Amino acid sequence: MASIGKYVSSNQVETTRTWQGIPIIVLTNVETGQAEAFINEGIFGNTKIAEVGANNQWSLSNPDDLAKRLTNKTGTTYTSSTATREFFLTGAPRFNEDRGTVINQNSPYNTRTYLATKPNPVPNVIDPRTGIQSTQTQQTQQQTQQQSQTAASTAGGSVPIDPEYLDINPIQGSAEVKKYGTLYYPLNRRNPNNYDYLKVTAIQLTQTGLRTTAESFNVVSVQERSREILGQIFLPMQPGISDTNGVSWNEDSLNPFQAALGGVAAEAIMTAGSGDVVNAAKGLVQGLINTATGIANEKGMQKYISAYFAGQAVGTNLVARTTGAVLNNNLELLFNGPKLRSFRYSFRFTPREEDESIMIKKIIRLFKREMAASKSDTGLFLTTPSVFELEYKTFNDEPHPFLNKIKRCALTDMSVNYTPDGSYMTYQDRSMTSYDLQLQFSELEPIYKEDYDNGPGKDGMGY
């Protein structure tokens, strides 16, 4: 945020702000709209870094010196090319905001009219006749794009592009992200090199989950199925990041009667499996007779049998009451299967400018639309909603080595609170002043031991 401007001469107003940790002074001529940007060196004076003339094109005074200062302040190595790119992506647009604010507050009516409507208008100046704010001209936009592209190609793409001053859908229409482009919150991240983030990718699976042959019947892992990327969202890390891994175990019992009868049945099934069905049936009947006879003839068993059936007749446990004993149920905890994991996230969105409110609306709309099922052309069937890939990323776009990996997920629950502060408040464009977004994702398949030995789970924290 820039400071309130103050006059330093009859036609120059000074504003100060911090850019990339560097104190900046912008001197704006309220008559011409031209400006100069300086680094505030304190008692050592000011060092000029850039200026913008009547054509509204910024030019850097010393890119090499700026690269050294950015490197010292941010801890990230900058070259003259990447420093130039950083200036045109994150510096010049902010300094243009300062120019526009100064002119709107201090320039006469006719001056503001001229600067807002001339062939190369000063960005952010409001035409007092119409109330319409000027924007970057095509020439200025092309200059910013050319400068950033030149710097990026020279640097080999070593410094990530800050999305703050790019178009809201910077790669709309590309082959990689077809529907929504890339969405970000917040917009005004000063330096993306300092932030880790959660990357959410909406995808449509395009491959069946079955792989059948004459010899086998297999299910293709969800992770291996091909997909079409619909859009990407970059969100800030939230407190309370956690995961819960679980498997299902259930108690199971097997009393002596069940064990004996089960052994007879298993033997008969094996005989039938060899093709001798008749002898299998005979063996089953004879085996049941022999087992029952053996149990009945066991010493002391008759009183248990009589007590058991008497108890069944009257609906009570007479065995324990009359004999003081119960059947050994051989209780054991047996593995029942894996469990699916769920992840819940809570985001508070607070738009601070119009573009950011539009971005928030697009993010919420993407989640709402892609979690919904769609109808077939005939209306007879419903197709599966889109699914999501969740990735914890470090500032350099690498998987976070100390956070868990997540398999592909379904968005199973979503809620939006449009008045999280307890009252209805909007900006002039009717955007809400804040939004509370709750998302719950569930993985499409469980975690297996092999996942820690192969693929993404092999490195870092695993799943």
Buried (B, 14 or more C-beta within 10 A) or exposed (E): EBEEBEEEEEEBBBBBBBBBBBBBBBBBBBBBBBBBBBBBEEEEEBBBBBBBEEEBBBEBBBBEBBBEBBBEBBEBEBBBBBBBBBBBBBBBBBBBBBBBBBBBEBBEEEBBBBBBBBEBBBBBBBBBEEEEBBEBBEEBEEBBEEBBEBBBEBBEEBBBBBBBBBEBBBBBEEEEBBBBBBBBBBBBBBBBBEBBBBBBBBBBBEEEBEEEEEEEEEEEBBBEBEBBBBBBBBBBEEEEEEBEEEEEEEEEEEEEEEEBBEEBEEBBEEBBEEEEEEEBEEBBEEBBEEBBEEBEEEEEEEEBBEBBEEBEEEEEEBBEEBEEEEBEEEEEEEEEEBBBBBBEBEBEBBBEBEBBBBBBBBBBEBBEBBBEEEEEEEEEEEEEBBBBBBBBBBBEEEBBEEBBBBBBBBBEEBEBEEBBEEEEEEEEEEBBBBBBBEBBBBBBBBBEEEBBEEBBBEEBBBB
